[in-house]
Amino acid sequence: MSVNSYVLTGMTLLLLFHFFSVAVDNLATFYCFDD
């Protein structure tokens, strides 16, 4: 694998982790309001 591949993979993982964190945050807020 070239360095570019590693960079793209790292950025993709960061993006996925970011979206996952936002989704969890939204779910937590939703359940808090629902409660």
C-alpha positions, -999 to +999 in steps of 0.1 A: +000+000+000+012+035-008+012+064+017-018+079-002-038+047+006-030+050+043-040+086+043-073+080+025-081+051+049-073+071+079-094+101+068-123+077+060-121+061+094-120+096+110-151+106+090-170+074+100-160+079+136-172+115+135-206+106+120-209+078+145-203+102+174-228+127+160-254+100+156-249+087+192-250+123+205-283+129+186-298+096+199-288+105+235-304+139+232-335+124+217-339+098+245-332+125+271-360+146+257-382+116+253-378+108+289 
